[in-house]
Amino acid sequence: MIPFRKMHGLGNDFVVLDGRAAALPVTPARAAAVADRHFGIGCDQFIVLEPPQAGADVFMRIRNPDGSEAEACGNATRCIASLVADERGADRVVVRTIAGDLPVERLAGGLWRADMGPARLGWRDVPLAREVDTLHVPLALGPVADPAACSMGNPHATFFVDDLDAIAVTEIGPRLENDPIFPARANIGFAQILSPDHMRLVIWERGAGLTLACGSGACAGIVNAVRRGLTGRRATVSMPGGDLVMEWREADGHVLMTGPVATAFSGMLDLEGYAA
């Protein structure tokens, strides 16, 4: 039996296992089975902590509910940083992912601020299947069109809409995620600008579907909104699970994300009881 924690950032929830002391028998199939909300514990992402190499405090491996590996997850980054910081009695830790190192610091009021690194804006960075302007990707489906795309270590496209409530996200999200323009699939954001410092955002996550919040999606949202001249570089991003305060820093192009973390419960998991 293996200890686990169920954590979330704004309802974007994670099953967290600690594999730092010994390797765990995690396979894509087992991760997907545990993530199943009917036959497993249920989560948006399955997280395993692994020993870091020099320069980081922990390595965070991320799997989606379909078992595929994800490069980045902003809400999970804050959650894992809070665990490691509490272990060490520290206010700042570095979380390593396959997309790079993410410094995270503790703020007042139970908030954590993660430096999610620079947004990458080239068509090969996203990646896109062919050379197009990432500020105006030639993609349309039903009521949405003309997204802006960028990479936050994982691929994102943001559609700007007048009325978010009128968008059937669960119907068009899967089709857009798998459009041929995205050779590695993509996270699809639908954003409604409320003011120069406030937007609403819903994300259809690659490999996970509709979630209550998406940290890297909020990063992409603020970057793409600033590129379109729709918001300032600092704005509140309101998602179904709550708010993140986002800033696209002009000096170095890094995206800062501030928000809460929470532990829902903990327990013991028979990981080998799931078919490999």
SEDO-77321 format. One record per atom (N, C-alpha, C): residue number from 1; residue in one letter; x, y, z. Coordinates in steps of 0.05 Angstrom, whole numbers, plus 5000, padded with zeros to 4 digits. Layout:
// SEDO-77321
   num   residu      u      v      w
   NUM        a      X      Y      Z
...
//
This chain:
// SEDO-77321
   num   residu      u      v      w
     1        m   5017   4976   5000
     1        m   5000   5000   5000
     1        m   5018   5025   5000
     2        i   5011   5044   4984
     2        i   5027   5068   4980
     2        i   5011   5093   4989
     3        p   5023   5110   5006
     3        p   5009   5134   5014
     3        p   5004   5153   4991
     4        f   4982   5167   4991
     4        f   4977   5187   4971
     4        f   4963   5211   4984
     5        r   4964   5234   4970
     5        r   4949   5257   4977
     5        r   4931   5265   4954
     6        k   4908   5275   4960
     6        k   4890   5287   4940
     6        k   4892   5317   4945
     7        m   4903   5332   4925
     7        m   4907   5361   4928
     7        m   4893   5375   4905
     8        h   4889   5401   4908
     8        h   4877   5416   4885
     8        h   4885   5445   4887
     9        g   4886   5457   4864
     9        g   4888   5486   4862
     9        g   4864   5497   4847
    10        l   4846   5510   4861
    10        l   4821   5520   4850
    10        l   4803   5498   4837
    11        g   4804   5474   4849
    11        g   4788   5452   4840
    11        g   4801   5435   4818
    12        n   4824   5445   4807
    12        n   4840   5429   4789
    12        n   4855   5409   4806
    13        d   4847   5383   4805
    13        d   4855   5364   4827
    13        d   4875   5343   4818
    14        f   4890   5334   4838
    14        f   4913   5317   4833
    14        f   4915   5295   4853
    15        v   4922   5271   4844
    15        v   4931   5249   4862
    15        v   4961   5250   4862
    16        v   4973   5253   4886
    16        v   5001   5258   4889
    16        v   5014   5234   4903
    17        l   5033   5221   4891
    17        l   5049   5200   4903
    17        l   5078   5208   4906
    18        d   5091   5198   4926
    18        d   5119   5206   4932
    18        d   5137   5182   4924
    19        g   5152   5186   4902
    19        g   5170   5166   4893
    19        g   5199   5174   4897
    20        r   5204   5192   4916
    20        r   5231   5201   4920
    20        r   5249   5181   4934
    21        a   5238   5165   4953
    21        a   5254   5145   4967
    21        a   5258   5120   4951
    22        a   5238   5112   4935
    22        a   5240   5088   4919
    22        a   5222   5091   4895
    23        a   5230   5080   4872
    23        a   5214   5081   4848
    23        a   5188   5067   4852
    24        l   5166   5078   4841
    24        l   5140   5066   4843
    24        l   5132   5052   4817
    25        p   5115   5031   4819
    25        p   5107   5017   4795
    25        p   5085   5031   4779
    26        v   5091   5055   4771
    26        v   5071   5071   4756
    26        v   5075   5066   4726
    27        t   5053   5060   4714
    27        t   5052   5058   4684
    27        t   5030   5076   4674
    28        p   5030   5083   4648
    28        p   5008   5099   4638
    28        p   4981   5087   4643
    29        a   4978   5061   4641
    29        a   4952   5048   4646
    29        a   4944   5051   4675
    30        r   4962   5048   4694
    30        r   4956   5050   4722
    30        r   4949   5079   4729
    31        a   4964   5098   4718
    31        a   4958   5126   4723
    31        a   4930   5133   4713
    32        a   4923   5123   4690
    32        a   4896   5128   4679
    32        a   4875   5115   4696
    33        a   4880   5091   4706
    33        a   4860   5077   4723
    33        a   4855   5092   4749
    34        v   4877   5101   4762
    34        v   4874   5116   4787
    34        v   4860   5142   4782
    35        a   4864   5155   4759
    35        a   4852   5181   4753
    35        a   4822   5178   4747
    36        d   4813   5154   4741
    36        d   4785   5150   4734
    36        d   4767   5157   4758
    37        r   4747   5174   4754
    37        r   4731   5184   4776
    37        r   4709   5164   4785
    38        h   4706   5142   4771
    38        h   4686   5122   4779
    38        h   4699   5097   4790
    39        f   4722   5089   4778
    39        f   4735   5064   4786
    39        f   4761   5069   4801
    40        g   4771   5094   4802
    40        g   4795   5100   4816
    40        g   4790   5121   4837
    41        i   4811   5137   4843
    41        i   4808   5159   4862
    41        i   4796   5183   4848
    42        g   4805   5188   4823
    42        g   4795   5210   4807
    42        g   4812   5234   4810
    43        c   4821   5245   4787
    43        c   4837   5270   4787
    43        c   4839   5280   4758
    44        d   4847   5305   4757
    44        d   4854   5317   4731
    44        d   4882   5310   4722
    45        q   4901   5307   4741
    45        q   4928   5298   4735
    45        q   4938   5280   4757
    46        f   4954   5261   4749
    46        f   4967   5242   4767
    46        f   4996   5250   4770
    47        i   5004   5256   4795
    47        i   5031   5268   4800
    47        i   5048   5249   4816
    48        v   5073   5245   4807
    48        v   5092   5230   4822
    48        v   5116   5248   4828
    49        l   5124   5249   4853
    49        l   5148   5264   4861
    49        l   5172   5245   4858
    50        e   5193   5256   4845
    50        e   5217   5240   4841
    50        e   5241   5256   4851
    51        p   5264   5242   4856
    51        p   5287   5257   4865
    51        p   5297   5277   4844
    52        p   5304   5301   4852
    52        p   5314   5320   4833
    52        p   5344   5317   4829
    53        q   5354   5327   4807
    53        q   5382   5331   4803
    53        q   5390   5358   4815
    54        a   5415   5364   4814
    54        a   5425   5389   4825
    54        a   5410   5413   4814
    55        g   5404   5432   4831
    55        g   5391   5457   4822
    55        g   5361   5458   4827
    56        a   5349   5436   4836
    56        a   5320   5436   4841
    56        a   5315   5421   4867
    57        d   5292   5426   4879
    57        d   5285   5413   4904
    57        d   5268   5388   4901
    58        v   5255   5385   4878
    58        v   5239   5361   4873
    58        v   5234   5360   4843
    59        f   5231   5336   4832
    59        f   5222   5332   4805
    59        f   5193   5323   4805
    60        m   5176   5336   4789
    60        m   5148   5330   4788
    60        m   5141   5318   4761
    61        r   5133   5293   4761
    61        r   5124   5280   4736
    61        r   5094   5280   4735
    62        i   5083   5288   4712
    62        i   5055   5293   4709
    62        i   5043   5275   4688
    63        r   5021   5262   4695
    63        r   5006   5246   4675
    63        r   4977   5255   4674
    64        n   4966   5256   4650
    64        n   4938   5263   4646
    64        n   4921   5239   4652
    65        p   4895   5243   4653
    65        p   4876   5220   4659
    65        p   4876   5199   4637
    66        d   4887   5205   4613
    66        d   4888   5184   4593
    66        d   4915   5170   4594
    67        g   4932   5176   4614
    67        g   4958   5163   4617
    67        g   4981   5177   4603
    68        s   4975   5196   4585
    68        s   4996   5210   4571
    68        s   5011   5229   4590
    69        e   5036   5234   4584
    69        e   5052   5251   4601
    69        e   5049   5280   4593
    70        a   5046   5298   4613
    70        a   5044   5326   4608
    70        a   5070   5340   4616
    71        e   5076   5362   4601
    71        e   5101   5376   4607
    71        e   5098   5395   4630
    72        a   5075   5407   4634
    72        a   5072   5428   4654
    72        a   5044   5428   4665
    73        c   5042   5437   4690
    73        c   5016   5441   4703
    73        c   5019   5461   4725
    74        g   5009   5485   4721
    74        g   5013   5507   4739
    74        g   5001   5503   4767
    75        n   4976   5493   4768
    75        n   4964   5489   4794
    75        n   4978   5467   4810
    76        a   4987   5446   4796
    76        a   5002   5425   4810
    76        a   5029   5435   4820
    77        t   5041   5453   4804
    77        t   5067   5464   4812
    77        t   5065   5478   4839
    78        r   5043   5494   4843
    78        r   5040   5507   4869
    78        r   5035   5486   4891
    79        c   5019   5466   4886
    79        c   5013   5446   4906
    79        c   5038   5431   4915
    80        i   5054   5422   4895
    80        i   5078   5407   4902
    80        i   5098   5425   4916
    81        a   5100   5450   4907
    81        a   5118   5469   4921
    81        a   5111   5472   4950
    82        s   5085   5474   4956
    82        s   5076   5477   4984
    82        s   5084   5453   5001
    83        l   5082   5429   4990
    83        l   5090   5405   5005
    83        l   5120   5405   5011
    84        v   5136   5411   4991
    84        v   5165   5410   4995
    84        v   5174   5433   5013
    85        a   5162   5456   5010
    85        a   5169   5479   5027
    85        a   5163   5473   5056
    86        d   5139   5461   5061
    86        d   5132   5454   5088
    86        d   5151   5433   5100
    87        e   5160   5414   5084
    87        e   5179   5394   5093
    87        e   5205   5407   5102
    88        r   5213   5427   5087
    88        r   5240   5439   5091
    88        r   5239   5464   5108
    89        g   5215   5473   5115
    89        g   5213   5498   5130
    89        g   5223   5521   5114
    90        a   5217   5521   5088
    90        a   5227   5541   5070
    90        a   5204   5557   5058
    91        d   5210   5580   5048
    91        d   5190   5597   5035
    91        d   5193   5598   5004
    92        r   5214   5584   4994
    92        r   5219   5584   4965
    92        r   5231   5557   4958
    93        v   5220   5545   4937
    93        v   5231   5520   4927
    93        v   5231   5521   4896
    94        v   5246   5503   4885
    94        v   5246   5500   4856
    94        v   5235   5473   4848
    95        v   5214   5473   4832
    95        v   5202   5448   4823
    95        v   5211   5443   4794
    96        r   5223   5420   4790
    96        r   5233   5413   4763
    96        r   5212   5396   4748
    97        t   5207   5402   4723
    97        t   5189   5387   4706
    97        t   5204   5381   4680
    98        i   5193   5365   4663
    98        i   5206   5359   4637
    98        i   5207   5384   4620
    99        a   5191   5405   4627
    99        a   5192   5430   4612
    99        a   5212   5450   4624
   100        g   5223   5444   4647
   100        g   5242   5462   4659
   100        g   5238   5466   4689
   101        d   5254   5485   4700
   101        d   5253   5490   4729
   101        d   5234   5514   4735
   102        l   5217   5510   4755
   102        l   5197   5530   4762
   102        l   5201   5539   4791
   103        p   5212   5563   4796
   103        p   5214   5573   4824
   103        p   5187   5581   4834
   104        v   5182   5574   4859
   104        v   5156   5580   4872
   104        v   5162   5592   4900
   105        e   5147   5613   4907
   105        e   5151   5625   4934
   105        e   5125   5628   4949
   106        r   5127   5626   4975
   106        r   5104   5629   4993
   106        r   5098   5659   4997
   107        l   5073   5666   4995
   107        l   5064   5693   5000
   107        l   5045   5693   5025
   108        a   5037   5716   5033
   108        a   5018   5718   5055
   108        a   4990   5708   5047
   109        g   4975   5699   5067
   109        g   4947   5691   5062
   109        g   4944   5665   5049
   110        g   4964   5647   5051
   110        g   4962   5620   5040
   110        g   4965   5619   5010
   111        l   4976   5640   4998
   111        l   4980   5641   4969
   111        l   5009   5633   4962
   112        w   5011   5623   4937
   112        w   5038   5616   4927
   112        w   5041   5628   4899
   113        r   5065   5638   4894
   113        r   5070   5650   4868
   113        r   5091   5634   4853
   114        a   5084   5624   4830
   114        a   5102   5608   4813
   114        a   5111   5624   4789
   115        d   5137   5623   4785
   115        d   5149   5633   4760
   115        d   5148   5611   4739
   116        m   5129   5613   4721
   116        m   5124   5592   4701
   116        m   5143   5594   4677
   117        g   5162   5612   4679
   117        g   5182   5614   4657
   117        g   5171   5631   4634
   118        p   5187   5633   4613
   118        p   5179   5650   4590
   118        p   5159   5637   4572
   119        a   5140   5653   4562
   119        a   5123   5643   4540
   119        a   5139   5641   4515
   120        r   5134   5619   4500
   120        r   5148   5616   4474
   120        r   5127   5619   4452
   121        l   5134   5636   4433
   121        l   5114   5647   4414
   121        l   5118   5637   4385
   122        g   5139   5624   4379
   122        g   5144   5615   4352
   122        g   5126   5591   4344
   123        w   5121   5588   4319
   123        w   5103   5567   4310
   123        w   5114   5539   4316
   124        r   5141   5537   4314
   124        r   5153   5511   4321
   124        r   5153   5506   4351
   125        d   5152   5528   4367
   125        d   5152   5525   4396
   125        d   5126   5513   4407
   126        v   5104   5520   4393
   126        v   5077   5513   4404
   126        v   5074   5483   4408
   127        p   5077   5465   4390
   127        p   5084   5469   4362
   127        p   5059   5469   4344
   128        l   5062   5482   4321
   128        l   5041   5481   4300
   128        l   5052   5464   4277
   129        a   5033   5454   4260
   129        a   5040   5436   4239
   129        a   5054   5450   4216
   130        r   5050   5476   4213
   130        r   5062   5491   4191
   130        r   5067   5520   4200
   131        e   5082   5534   4185
   131        e   5089   5562   4192
   131        e   5066   5580   4188
   132        v   5055   5590   4210
   132        v   5034   5610   4210
   132        v   5040   5630   4232
   133        d   5026   5653   4232
   133        d   5028   5673   4252
   133        d   5014   5663   4277
   134        t   5029   5659   4299
   134        t   5017   5648   4323
   134        t   4997   5668   4337
   135        l   4998   5693   4328
   135        l   4979   5712   4339
   135        l   4951   5709   4326
   136        h   4951   5698   4302
   136        h   4925   5694   4288
   136        h   4927   5667   4273
   137        v   4921   5645   4288
   137        v   4922   5619   4277
   137        v   4897   5614   4259
   138        p   4901   5604   4235
   138        p   4878   5600   4217
   138        p   4862   5575   4225
   139        l   4846   5578   4246
   139        l   4830   5556   4256
   139        l   4803   5567   4265
   140        a   4782   5553   4257
   140        a   4754   5561   4265
   140        a   4737   5536   4267
   141        l   4718   5537   4285
   141        l   4699   5516   4289
   141        l   4674   5527   4302
   142        g   4651   5525   4288
   142        g   4626   5535   4299
   142        g   4629   5565   4305
   143        p   4623   5573   4331
   143        p   4623   5601   4337
   143        p   4651   5613   4343
   144        v   4672   5597   4343
   144        v   4699   5608   4351
   144        v   4718   5607   4327
   145        a   4736   5626   4327
   145        a   4755   5629   4305
   145        a   4779   5646   4314
   146        d   4801   5644   4298
   146        d   4823   5663   4301
   146        d   4836   5662   4328
   147        p   4845   5638   4338
   147        p   4858   5638   4364
   147        p   4887   5648   4362
   148        a   4898   5655   4385
   148        a   4926   5660   4388
   148        a   4938   5636   4402
   149        a   4963   5629   4395
   149        a   4976   5605   4406
   149        a   5003   5612   4418
   150        c   5011   5597   4438
   150        c   5037   5599   4450
   150        c   5043   5574   4465
   151        s   5067   5571   4474
   151        s   5075   5548   4491
   151        s   5083   5558   4518
   152        m   5073   5545   4539
   152        m   5082   5549   4566
   152        m   5097   5523   4576
   153        g   5112   5511   4557
   153        g   5123   5485   4562
   153        g   5105   5464   4551
   154        n   5080   5471   4547
   154        n   5059   5454   4535
   154        n   5043   5471   4516
   155        p   5030   5460   4496
   155        p   5017   5476   4474
   155        p   4990   5487   4483
   156        h   4985   5512   4476
   156        h   4960   5526   4483
   156        h   4951   5542   4459
   157        a   4924   5543   4456
   157        a   4911   5562   4437
   157        a   4888   5575   4452
   158        t   4886   5601   4450
   158        t   4865   5617   4464
   158        t   4847   5630   4444
   159        f   4821   5623   4446
   159        f   4800   5637   4430
   159        f   4788   5659   4447
   160        f   4785   5682   4436
   160        f   4772   5705   4450
   160        f   4744   5707   4440
   161        v   4725   5707   4459
   161        v   4696   5706   4452
   161        v   4682   5729   4467
   162        d   4659   5736   4457
   162        d   4642   5757   4469
   162        d   4626   5747   4492
   163        d   4617   5722   4491
   163        d   4599   5710   4511
   163        d   4608   5682   4517
   164        l   4623   5678   4538
   164        l   4634   5652   4545
   164        l   4612   5632   4550
   165        d   4590   5641   4561
   165        d   4568   5622   4568
   165        d   4555   5611   4544
   166        a   4559   5623   4521
   166        a   4546   5614   4496
   166        a   4562   5593   4482
   167        i   4586   5586   4492
   167        i   4604   5567   4478
   167        i   4601   5539   4489
   168        a   4595   5520   4472
   168        a   4592   5492   4480
   168        a   4620   5480   4481
   169        v   4633   5485   4503
   169        v   4661   5477   4505
   169        v   4665   5446   4503
   170        t   4647   5431   4515
   170        t   4650   5402   4515
   170        t   4645   5390   4487
   171        e   4632   5405   4470
   171        e   4627   5395   4443
   171        e   4650   5402   4424
   172        i   4660   5427   4425
   172        i   4680   5435   4406
   172        i   4709   5432   4417
   173        g   4711   5431   4444
   173        g   4738   5428   4455
   173        g   4753   5403   4445
   174        p   4741   5379   4446
   174        p   4756   5356   4436
   174        p   4764   5357   4407
   175        r   4748   5369   4391
   175        r   4754   5371   4362
   175        r   4777   5391   4358
   176        l   4777   5413   4372
   176        l   4798   5432   4370
   176        l   4825   5421   4381
   177        e   4823   5407   4404
   177        e   4847   5395   4416
   177        e   4862   5378   4395
   178        n   4847   5363   4379
   178        n   4858   5344   4361
   178        n   4860   5353   4332
   179        d   4856   5379   4328
   179        d   4858   5390   4301
   179        d   4886   5385   4289
   180        p   4889   5379   4263
   180        p   4915   5373   4251
   180        p   4935   5396   4254
   181        i   4926   5420   4258
   181        i   4945   5443   4262
   181        i   4962   5439   4286
   182        f   4953   5422   4305
   182        f   4968   5416   4330
   182        f   4979   5388   4329
   183        p   5004   5384   4321
   183        p   5015   5357   4318
   183        p   5018   5343   4345
   184        a   5020   5358   4367
   184        a   5022   5346   4394
   184        a   4996   5350   4409
   185        r   4974   5355   4395
   185        r   4949   5364   4407
   185        r   4953   5390   4422
   186        a   4932   5401   4434
   186        a   4935   5427   4448
   186        a   4914   5430   4469
   187        n   4921   5447   4489
   187        n   4902   5456   4508
   187        n   4887   5480   4495
   188        i   4860   5480   4498
   188        i   4844   5500   4484
   188        i   4830   5517   4504
   189        g   4837   5543   4503
   189        g   4825   5563   4522
   189        g   4804   5580   4508
   190        f   4783   5586   4523
   190        f   4761   5604   4513
   190        f   4760   5627   4533
   191        a   4766   5651   4524
   191        a   4769   5674   4542
   191        a   4749   5696   4535
   192        q   4738   5708   4556
   192        q   4721   5731   4553
   192        q   4733   5754   4568
   193        i   4740   5776   4555
   193        i   4752   5799   4568
   193        i   4731   5815   4582
   194        l   4734   5819   4609
   194        l   4715   5835   4624
   194        l   4724   5863   4628
   195        s   4750   5867   4630
   195        s   4762   5894   4632
   195        s   4792   5890   4626
   196        p   4807   5913   4625
   196        p   4835   5910   4619
   196        p   4851   5895   4640
   197        d   4839   5890   4664
   197        d   4853   5875   4684
   197        d   4837   5851   4695
   198        h   4818   5841   4678
   198        h   4802   5818   4687
   198        h   4791   5803   4663
   199        m   4794   5777   4663
   199        m   4783   5760   4642
   199        m   4771   5735   4654
   200        r   4751   5724   4641
   200        r   4740   5698   4647
   200        r   4753   5678   4628
   201        l   4758   5654   4638
   201        l   4771   5634   4622
   201        l   4761   5606   4628
   202        v   4756   5590   4608
   202        v   4750   5562   4610
   202        v   4769   5547   4593
   203        i   4780   5525   4603
   203        i   4800   5509   4589
   203        i   4791   5481   4583
   204        w   4793   5473   4558
   204        w   4791   5444   4551
   204        w   4820   5434   4551
   205        e   4827   5417   4571
   205        e   4855   5409   4574
   205        e   4861   5385   4557
   206        r   4884   5386   4544
   206        r   4894   5363   4528
   206        r   4896   5338   4546
   207        g   4883   5317   4539
   207        g   4885   5292   4554
   207        g   4869   5291   4579
   208        a   4856   5313   4586
   208        a   4840   5314   4612
   208        a   4812   5323   4608
   209        g   4807   5340   4587
   209        g   4780   5350   4583
   209        g   4774   5375   4598
   210        l   4749   5380   4604
   210        l   4741   5405   4617
   210        l   4749   5404   4647
   211        t   4764   5424   4656
   211        t   4773   5425   4684
   211        t   4763   5451   4696
   212        l   4763   5452   4723
   212        l   4754   5476   4737
   212        l   4775   5498   4736
   213        a   4800   5491   4731
   213        a   4821   5512   4729
   213        a   4844   5499   4715
   214        c   4861   5516   4703
   214        c   4885   5507   4689
   214        c   4906   5529   4691
   215        g   4927   5524   4707
   215        g   4947   5545   4711
   215        g   4962   5552   4686
   216        s   4971   5532   4671
   216        s   4986   5539   4646
   216        s   4967   5552   4626
   217        g   4941   5544   4627
   217        g   4922   5557   4609
   217        g   4918   5586   4616
   218        a   4918   5592   4642
   218        a   4916   5620   4651
   218        a   4941   5636   4642
   219        c   4964   5623   4643
   219        c   4989   5636   4633
   219        c   4986   5643   4604
   220        a   4977   5623   4588
   220        a   4974   5628   4560
   220        a   4952   5649   4555
   221        g   4931   5649   4571
   221        g   4910   5668   4568
   221        g   4920   5697   4571
   222        i   4936   5702   4592
   222        i   4945   5730   4596
   222        i   4965   5737   4574
   223        v   4982   5719   4566
   223        v   5002   5725   4545
   223        v   4988   5732   4519
   224        n   4969   5715   4512
   224        n   4955   5720   4486
   224        n   4937   5744   4487
   225        a   4926   5750   4510
   225        a   4909   5775   4513
   225        a   4927   5800   4510
   226        v   4950   5799   4523
   226        v   4968   5822   4521
   226        v   4977   5826   4492
   227        r   4984   5804   4479
   227        r   4993   5805   4451
   227        r   4971   5817   4433
   228        r   4946   5812   4439
   228        r   4924   5823   4423
   228        r   4916   5851   4432
   229        g   4929   5861   4453
   229        g   4922   5888   4463
   229        g   4896   5889   4478
   230        l   4888   5866   4490
   230        l   4862   5865   4504
   230        l   4864   5869   4534
   231        t   4887   5864   4546
   231        t   4890   5869   4574
   231        t   4918   5881   4579
   232        g   4922   5890   4604
   232        g   4949   5897   4612
   232        g   4965   5872   4620
   233        r   4990   5876   4628
   233        r   5007   5853   4634
   233        r   5000   5840   4660
   234        r   4984   5852   4677
   234        r   4976   5840   4702
   234        r   4945   5840   4702
   235        a   4934   5816   4708
   235        a   4905   5814   4707
   235        a   4896   5790   4724
   236        t   4871   5792   4733
   236        t   4858   5769   4747
   236        t   4845   5752   4726
   237        v   4850   5726   4727
   237        v   4838   5707   4709
   237        v   4818   5690   4726
   238        s   4793   5693   4720
   238        s   4772   5679   4734
   238        s   4764   5654   4719
   239        m   4767   5631   4732
   239        m   4759   5605   4720
   239        m   4737   5593   4737
   240        p   4724   5572   4729
   240        p   4702   5561   4744
   240        p   4709   5554   4773
   241        g   4734   5547   4778
   241        g   4742   5540   4805
   241        g   4752   5563   4822
   242        g   4756   5586   4810
   242        g   4765   5609   4825
   242        g   4785   5626   4809
   243        d   4799   5644   4823
   243        d   4815   5664   4810
   243        d   4845   5659   4813
   244        l   4860   5666   4792
   244        l   4889   5668   4793
   244        l   4897   5696   4786
   245        v   4917   5707   4799
   245        v   4929   5733   4791
   245        v   4953   5727   4773
   246        m   4952   5738   4749
   246        m   4972   5731   4729
   246        m   4988   5757   4722
   247        e   5013   5753   4716
   247        e   5030   5775   4706
   247        e   5049   5765   4685
   248        w   5049   5778   4662
   248        w   5069   5772   4641
   248        w   5090   5794   4644
   249        r   5113   5787   4656
   249        r   5133   5806   4663
   249        r   5147   5816   4638
   250        e   5149   5842   4635
   250        e   5161   5854   4611
   250        e   5191   5850   4610
   251        a   5204   5851   4633
   251        a   5233   5852   4634
   251        a   5245   5826   4621
   252        d   5234   5803   4627
   252        d   5246   5778   4618
   252        d   5226   5760   4604
   253        g   5201   5768   4602
   253        g   5181   5751   4588
   253        g   5171   5728   4605
   254        h   5178   5727   4630
   254        h   5168   5705   4647
   254        h   5139   5711   4655
   255        v   5124   5689   4660
   255        v   5096   5691   4669
   255        v   5095   5683   4698
   256        l   5084   5701   4715
   256        l   5081   5695   4743
   256        l   5051   5689   4749
   257        m   5047   5668   4765
   257        m   5020   5659   4772
   257        m   5017   5657   4802
   258        t   4997   5671   4813
   258        t   4992   5671   4842
   258        t   4965   5659   4848
   259        g   4965   5640   4867
   259        g   4939   5628   4874
   259        g   4942   5610   4898
   260        p   4920   5598   4907
   260        p   4920   5581   4931
   260        p   4926   5552   4925
   261        v   4931   5536   4946
   261        v   4933   5507   4945
   261        v   4916   5495   4967
   262        a   4908   5470   4964
   262        a   4892   5457   4984
   262        a   4897   5427   4983
   263        t   4895   5414   5007
   263        t   4895   5385   5009
   263        t   4866   5376   5016
   264        a   4855   5359   4999
   264        a   4827   5349   5004
   264        a   4827   5326   5023
   265        f   4845   5307   5019
   265        f   4846   5284   5037
   265        f   4871   5268   5030
   266        s   4878   5248   5047
   266        s   4900   5230   5042
   266        s   4891   5202   5048
   267        g   4906   5183   5038
   267        g   4899   5155   5043
   267        g   4921   5136   5033
   268        m   4913   5111   5030
   268        m   4932   5090   5021
   268        m   4921   5078   4995
   269        l   4939   5073   4976
   269        l   4932   5064   4950
   269        l   4946   5037   4943
   270        d   4931   5018   4934
   270        d   4942   4992   4925
   270        d   4947   4996   4895
   271        l   4970   5007   4888
   271        l   4976   5014   4860
   271        l   4978   4989   4843
   272        e   4990   4968   4854
   272        e   4994   4944   4839
   272        e   4968   4928   4835
   273        g   4947   4937   4849
   273        g   4920   4925   4845
   273        g   4908   4934   4819
   274        y   4919   4954   4806
   274        y   4909   4963   4780
   274        y   4926   4950   4758
   275        a   4913   4941   4737
   275        a   4927   4927   4715
   275        a   4948   4946   4703
   276        a   4972   4935   4698
   276        a   4994   4950   4687
   276        a   4990   4954   4657
//
